[in-house]
Amino acid sequence: MPSIKDRFYSIFFKDSSKWQYWILLAILAKLFFFVIQVVIYHQFWNSADADTPGYLKPIENLVFHGSYTPDWRMPGYGVVYMPLILVFSITTAQRLCLIIQLILSSVSVYILALTALRLFGKNIFFYGVFFVFAISSTVCLYDAYIETESFTTSALIFSVFFLVKFNDTKKNIFLVLSGAFLTWVTFLRPIFGVLFVFFSFIITIRQRSKSGNVLISLCLFLIPFALVDGAWSLRNYRQYKAIRPLTTVFPPTNNVDCTMSLYSFMQAWGASNAFFDTTAVGWFYPYFILKHDKMSSEFIKPCPYPEYIYTSKFNKDSLMAVKKMVIYQDVDTALSLEEKNEYNRKIIACLDRYTMSIKTEKPFVYYIVARWNEVKRFFGFDYKRSIWQPRPALYMNRNLALLWILLYSIVMILGGLGCLIMIKYFFKEVIKFLPTGIIIVMTLAYPILLKHGDESRYFVPAYPYMVICFIYAFDYMRNKFIKEYK
């Protein structure tokens, strides 16, 4: 008669080729979070978030009115949403989007585990990656929201899987599939387009080491993006008579707007640009309060910014003066458009001068402290607002929330160690450098180059590769410990 241990292994450690079993198991794990988010927290599948209209409205306008507008968001979400609203009502289509997110996210758990197994050839990578990623709240919580995190994460996992499969099989179709999924990722989150450069580098090194045709391989990989983005760029040129291959950062406006200068000032010392953070840009522009209570005491709260940011050009009093102008031009309905614009010009001039003074007078703050603050938020190390704090639904059980905070902490700390160890693959077996490379590239792209690490949700699509690095570090230390012990 089989022992309890044997039964346990027969249930949870089946062969990796049993794809039906593993996908079903992933769905069950994902459903736990999905039910909490959708049924309990959202009540009636109210899955919209602050950014949701920006993804859906242009698709709805295209279907019902023949015009993709507003068009400052790229149409990546339309790959799933557009076919659905051609057949179903808007409400039903949105709910079906959530179900598709859940299914694709579940399949991606299995695909990520297979990718790790193909890269490192040990069963511990398949089982470890599968179970850790399946129970991580980091991605699961976004499967129940109409945002780009879930689809972006799943599509990137598929893109990496097909690139690894090409490395193993040398079949060119997998290059095309990898490029197609990365194209979708880019049309969901444009910044991920930088991965085309990184993946092209991996393909070039791999083909040179295997005496493959680099040019043909790169063409096959890039052709999906060239075709799709070519069509998108042509559409933008006809619309604006300008070359716009991706998208703009903010919605276009005919008014003079101080938002960019406000954001640049925050970035100069590494403060958050999230409008709900009242210790950063939210103090300058308390969005929620402006819409409800114009005389709120929030308007006269003292400046919470640290002393080390001040220069000869500004102090707390000068910032308070600018804040009053920001509020005044927003709430005074008697102001004409030209008067509002004049206020904004004054605000912009002040903030730009303050930003430049930080850069020239306090270069350490501008180049080091600011970027470190952005990196901390990107990785979820901001205690005030981070992925360490699961969405409110999980706070129904504080112990449950703490469990996922602990899991995330362990994955990030050991994963960071694994990431450092795996840098060695940059010089040898470059395909195994993929997990580390993705984390490095996205860290450079978001908090370093864009200076935009405001929310740890931006790290979500790269999190699966931190899980792989975590399992690598665990296996590395296990082998080292056992070897030394013996």
C-alpha positions in Angstrom: 0.0 0.0 0.0 1.4 3.4 -1.0 2.6 5.6 1.9 1.3 9.1 2.5 4.5 10.5 1.1 4.1 8.5 -2.1 0.5 9.6 -2.5 1.6 13.2 -2.0 4.3 13.0 -4.7 1.9 11.2 -7.1 -0.6 14.1 -6.7 1.7 17.1 -6.7 4.7 16.0 -8.6 3.4 14.4 -11.8 5.5 14.4 -14.9 5.9 17.8 -16.5 4.4 16.5 -19.8 1.0 16.1 -18.1 -0.1 19.5 -19.4 -3.8 19.0 -18.7 -3.1 18.3 -15.0 -0.8 21.2 -14.5 -3.0 23.7 -16.2 -6.0 22.6 -14.2 -3.9 22.9 -11.0 -2.9 26.4 -12.0 -6.5 27.4 -12.7 -7.5 26.2 -9.3 -4.7 28.2 -7.7 -5.6 31.3 -9.7 -9.3 30.9 -9.0 -8.6 31.4 -5.3 -7.5 35.0 -5.9 -10.0 35.6 -8.7 -13.0 34.7 -6.5 -11.8 37.0 -3.7 -11.3 39.9 -6.1 -14.3 39.5 -8.4 -17.0 37.9 -6.2 -16.3 39.3 -2.8 -14.4 42.5 -3.2 -15.9 43.8 -6.5 -19.4 42.4 -5.8 -20.8 42.7 -9.3 -17.6 42.2 -11.4 -16.9 45.9 -11.3 -13.4 45.2 -12.7 -12.6 48.7 -13.9 -9.7 50.6 -12.5 -8.4 54.2 -13.0 -6.7 53.4 -16.3 -9.4 51.1 -17.7 -11.3 53.6 -19.9 -8.0 54.5 -21.6 -7.7 50.9 -22.9 -11.4 50.2 -23.7 -12.9 53.5 -24.9 -10.8 53.8 -28.1 -11.7 50.2 -29.0 -15.4 50.9 -28.4 -15.2 54.1 -30.5 -13.5 52.3 -33.3 -16.2 49.5 -33.4 -19.2 51.8 -33.0 -18.0 55.0 -34.5 -15.2 54.1 -36.9 -12.5 56.1 -35.1 -9.8 55.0 -32.7 -10.0 57.9 -30.3 -8.6 59.0 -27.8 -5.4 57.3 -29.2 -2.7 58.0 -26.7 -3.0 54.4 -25.5 -1.8 51.7 -27.9 -4.5 49.2 -29.0 -3.0 46.1 -27.5 -6.0 45.3 -25.3 -8.2 45.3 -28.4 -6.6 42.0 -29.5 -9.0 40.4 -27.0 -11.6 43.1 -26.4 -12.5 44.1 -30.0 -13.7 40.6 -31.2 -15.8 40.3 -28.1 -17.7 43.6 -28.4 -18.5 42.7 -32.0 -20.5 39.8 -30.7 -21.5 40.6 -27.1 -22.6 43.6 -25.0 -19.9 45.8 -23.5 -20.6 44.4 -20.0 -20.5 40.8 -21.2 -17.3 41.4 -23.3 -15.5 42.9 -20.3 -16.4 39.9 -18.1 -15.2 37.6 -20.8 -12.0 39.5 -20.9 -11.5 38.7 -17.2 -12.2 35.0 -17.9 -9.7 35.0 -20.8 -7.1 36.7 -18.6 -7.6 34.1 -15.9 -7.2 31.2 -18.4 -4.2 32.7 -20.2 -2.6 33.5 -16.9 -3.1 30.0 -15.7 -1.6 28.5 -18.8 1.3 30.9 -18.5 2.1 29.4 -15.1 2.7 26.0 -16.8 4.6 27.6 -19.7 6.9 29.5 -17.3 7.7 26.3 -15.4 8.5 24.5 -18.8 10.7 27.5 -19.7 12.7 27.1 -16.5 13.0 23.3 -17.1 14.2 23.8 -20.6 16.8 26.4 -19.5 18.3 24.5 -16.6 17.3 20.9 -17.1 16.4 20.1 -13.5 12.9 19.0 -12.3 13.3 21.3 -9.3 13.0 24.3 -11.7 9.8 23.0 -13.1 8.1 22.2 -9.8 9.6 25.1 -7.8 8.7 27.7 -10.4 5.2 26.3 -11.0 4.2 26.3 -7.3 5.8 29.5 -6.3 4.5 31.4 -9.2 1.0 29.8 -9.0 0.5 31.0 -5.4 2.1 34.4 -5.8 -0.4 37.2 -5.3 1.8 39.5 -7.4 0.3 38.6 -10.7 -2.9 36.9 -9.6 -4.5 40.0 -8.2 -4.4 41.7 -11.6 -6.2 38.8 -13.4 -9.5 40.3 -12.1 -8.8 43.9 -13.3 -9.1 45.3 -16.8 -5.6 46.6 -16.9 -2.6 45.5 -19.0 -0.6 43.7 -16.3 -2.2 40.3 -16.7 -2.1 40.0 -20.5 1.4 41.6 -20.6 2.8 39.1 -18.1 1.2 36.1 -19.9 2.2 37.3 -23.4 5.8 37.9 -22.3 6.0 34.4 -20.8 4.9 33.0 -24.1 7.4 35.1 -26.0 10.3 33.9 -23.8 9.1 30.3 -24.0 9.1 30.3 -27.8 12.6 31.9 -27.9 13.9 29.2 -25.6 12.2 26.6 -27.7 13.8 28.0 -30.8 17.2 27.6 -29.1 16.4 23.9 -28.4 14.8 23.0 -31.7 16.3 25.5 -34.3 12.8 25.7 -35.8 12.3 29.2 -37.3 8.5 29.2 -36.6 9.3 29.7 -32.9 11.2 32.9 -33.7 8.1 34.2 -35.4 5.9 33.3 -32.5 8.3 34.8 -30.0 8.3 38.1 -32.0 4.5 38.0 -32.4 3.9 37.7 -28.6 6.5 40.4 -27.9 4.7 42.6 -30.4 1.5 42.2 -28.4 3.4 42.9 -25.2 4.7 46.2 -26.8 1.2 47.2 -27.9 0.0 46.6 -24.3 2.9 48.3 -22.6 5.1 50.3 -25.1 8.2 50.4 -22.8 8.6 46.7 -23.2 9.6 47.4 -26.8 13.1 47.7 -25.4 13.1 43.9 -25.1 13.3 43.6 -28.9 16.8 45.0 -28.6 17.7 42.6 -25.8 16.1 39.5 -27.4 17.8 40.4 -30.7 21.1 40.5 -28.8 20.4 37.0 -27.4 19.5 35.7 -30.9 22.6 37.2 -32.4 25.0 35.7 -29.8 23.2 32.4 -30.0 23.3 32.1 -33.8 27.0 33.1 -33.9 27.9 30.5 -31.4 25.9 27.8 -33.3 27.0 29.0 -36.8 23.4 30.0 -37.6 22.3 32.7 -40.0 22.0 35.8 -37.8 20.3 38.0 -40.4 17.6 35.6 -41.3 16.9 34.8 -37.7 16.6 38.5 -36.8 14.3 39.2 -39.7 12.0 36.3 -38.7 11.9 37.5 -35.1 11.3 41.1 -36.0 8.8 40.7 -38.9 5.6 40.6 -36.7 6.6 43.9 -35.1 7.6 45.4 -38.4 4.2 44.6 -40.0 2.0 45.5 -37.0 3.9 48.7 -36.0 4.3 49.6 -39.6 0.5 49.7 -40.0 0.1 51.6 -36.7 2.8 54.1 -37.7 1.1 54.7 -41.1 -2.2 55.3 -39.3 -0.6 57.8 -37.0 1.2 59.6 -39.9 -2.1 60.0 -41.7 -3.7 61.3 -38.6 -1.0 63.7 -37.4 1.4 64.1 -40.3 4.2 63.0 -38.0 6.1 59.8 -37.4 4.8 58.2 -34.2 5.8 54.5 -34.0 4.5 53.9 -30.5 2.6 56.4 -28.4 2.8 59.6 -26.3 3.3 59.7 -22.5 0.3 61.8 -21.7 -3.0 62.6 -23.5 -2.6 65.5 -26.0 -4.1 68.8 -24.9 -4.5 72.3 -26.4 -4.1 73.9 -23.0 -0.9 74.9 -21.3 -0.4 72.2 -18.7 2.0 72.1 -15.7 1.8 68.3 -15.2 5.0 67.5 -17.0 6.9 70.1 -15.0 5.4 68.8 -11.7 6.4 65.3 -12.6 10.0 66.4 -13.6 10.3 68.2 -10.3 9.3 65.0 -8.4 11.7 62.9 -10.5 14.5 65.3 -9.7 14.6 63.9 -6.1 12.9 60.6 -6.6 9.4 61.4 -5.3 6.3 59.6 -6.4 4.2 60.9 -9.3 1.1 58.9 -8.2 -1.6 61.6 -7.7 -2.9 59.8 -4.6 0.4 60.0 -2.7 0.0 63.1 -0.5 3.6 62.9 0.6 4.8 63.6 -3.0 2.9 65.0 -6.0 -0.4 64.4 -4.2 0.5 67.2 -1.8 1.1 69.6 -4.7 -2.1 68.6 -6.5 -4.5 66.7 -4.1 -6.7 65.3 -6.9 -9.4 63.6 -4.9 -9.9 66.6 -2.6 -10.1 69.2 -5.4 -13.1 67.4 -6.8 -15.0 67.3 -3.5 -14.0 69.8 -1.0 -12.3 72.9 -2.4 -11.7 74.4 1.1 -10.2 71.3 2.6 -7.4 71.6 5.1 -5.4 69.4 2.8 -4.7 72.6 0.8 -2.9 74.3 3.7 -1.0 71.2 5.0 2.7 72.0 5.5 5.1 70.8 2.9 6.2 67.2 3.7 9.3 67.1 1.5 12.7 66.3 3.0 15.1 69.1 3.9 17.9 67.7 1.7 16.1 68.7 -1.6 16.1 72.5 -1.0 18.5 74.7 -2.9 19.2 78.4 -3.2 16.3 78.7 -5.7 13.5 77.4 -3.5 12.3 76.4 -0.1 9.1 75.3 1.6 7.6 78.7 1.3 8.2 79.0 -2.4 6.7 75.5 -3.0 3.6 76.6 -1.0 3.3 79.6 -3.3 3.4 77.4 -6.4 1.0 75.0 -4.8 -1.6 77.8 -4.3 -1.2 78.7 -8.0 -1.8 75.1 -9.0 -4.9 74.9 -6.9 -6.2 78.3 -7.9 -6.0 77.7 -11.6 -7.8 74.4 -11.2 -10.7 75.3 -8.9 -11.5 78.9 -9.9 -14.3 78.6 -12.5 -14.3 82.3 -13.2 -10.8 82.2 -14.8 -10.7 82.3 -18.6 -8.7 79.8 -20.6 -6.0 82.3 -21.2 -5.8 83.2 -17.5 -5.5 79.5 -16.6 -2.8 79.2 -19.2 -0.9 82.2 -17.8 -1.0 80.6 -14.3 0.3 77.4 -15.8 3.2 79.2 -17.5 4.2 80.8 -14.2 4.0 77.4 -12.5 6.1 75.7 -15.2 8.7 78.4 -15.0 9.1 78.1 -11.3 9.1 74.3 -11.2 11.6 74.0 -14.1 13.9 76.4 -12.3 13.7 74.4 -9.1 14.3 71.2 -10.9 17.4 72.5 -12.6 18.7 73.9 -9.3 18.5 70.4 -7.8 20.4 69.0 -10.8 23.2 71.6 -10.6 23.5 72.2 -6.9 22.7 68.7 -5.6 23.9 66.2 -8.2 24.1 63.4 -5.7 20.4 63.8 -4.9 19.5 64.1 -8.6 21.6 61.2 -10.0 21.8 58.8 -7.1 19.2 59.4 -4.3 16.4 60.0 -6.8 17.1 56.9 -8.9 17.4 54.7 -5.7 14.0 55.9 -4.5 12.5 55.0 -7.9 14.1 51.6 -7.8 12.8 50.9 -4.3 9.2 51.7 -5.4 9.6 49.7 -8.6 10.6 46.6 -6.7 7.9 47.1 -4.1 10.1 48.3 -1.2 8.0 51.4 -0.5 6.3 50.6 2.8 3.6 53.2 2.1 2.4 51.9 -1.3 3.8 48.8 -2.7 3.2 45.3 -3.9 4.2 44.1 -0.4 0.8 45.3 0.6 -1.7 43.1 -1.3 -4.9 44.8 -2.6 -7.5 45.5 0.1 -9.4 42.3 -0.6 -6.8 40.1 1.0 -6.9 42.2 4.2 -10.1 40.4 5.1 -7.6 38.0 6.7 -4.6 39.8 8.0 -2.6 36.6 8.5 -3.3 35.6 4.9 -2.0 39.0 3.7 1.1 38.7 5.8 1.8 35.2 4.3 1.9 36.7 0.8 4.0 39.6 1.9 6.5 37.1 3.4 6.5 35.0 0.2 7.1 38.1 -2.0 9.9 39.2 0.3 11.7 35.9 0.2 11.3 35.7 -3.6 12.7 39.2 -4.1 15.6 38.8 -1.7 16.8 35.3 -2.8 15.7 36.1 -6.4 18.0 39.2 -6.4 20.8 37.0 -5.2 20.1 34.5 -8.0 19.9 37.3 -10.5 23.5 38.3 -9.5 24.8 34.8 -9.7 23.2 34.2 -13.1 25.1 37.2 -14.6 27.8 34.6 -15.4 25.6 33.3 -18.2 26.1 36.6 -20.1 29.5 35.3 -21.0 28.5 31.6 -21.5 25.3 29.9 -22.5 23.7 33.3 -23.2 20.1 31.8 -23.5 20.3 31.2 -19.7 20.8 34.9 -19.2 17.3 35.6 -20.3 15.6 35.8 -16.8 18.3 38.0 -15.4 18.5 40.1 -18.5 14.8 40.8 -18.5 14.9 42.0 -14.9 18.0 44.2 -15.6 16.6 45.7 -18.8 13.2 46.6 -17.2 14.9 48.1 -14.2 17.0 50.2 -16.4 14.0 51.2 -18.5 11.4 52.1 -15.9 13.1 53.7 -12.8 16.4 54.6 -14.3 15.8 55.9 -17.9 12.2 56.8 -17.7 12.5 57.8 -14.0 9.2 56.2 -13.5 9.1 53.5 -10.9 6.1 55.0 -9.2 4.1 51.8 -8.7 5.4 48.3 -8.2 2.7 47.0 -10.6 5.1 48.1 -13.3 7.4 45.3 -12.1 4.7 42.7 -12.4 5.5 41.4 -15.9 9.1 40.9 -14.9 8.3 39.1 -11.6 8.0 35.6 -13.2 11.7 35.8 -14.0 12.5 36.8 -10.5 10.8 33.5 -9.5 13.2 31.7 -11.8 16.1 33.5 -10.2 14.8 32.6 -6.8 14.6 28.9 -7.6 18.1 29.2 -9.1 19.5 30.7 -5.9 17.7 28.1 -3.8 19.1 25.2 -5.9 22.6 26.9 -5.9 22.7 27.2 -2.1 21.2 23.7 -1.6 23.9 22.1 -3.7 26.6 24.2 -2.1 25.4 23.4 1.5 25.1 19.7 0.8 28.5 19.5 -0.9 30.2 21.3 2.1 28.2 19.2 4.6 29.4 16.0 3.0 
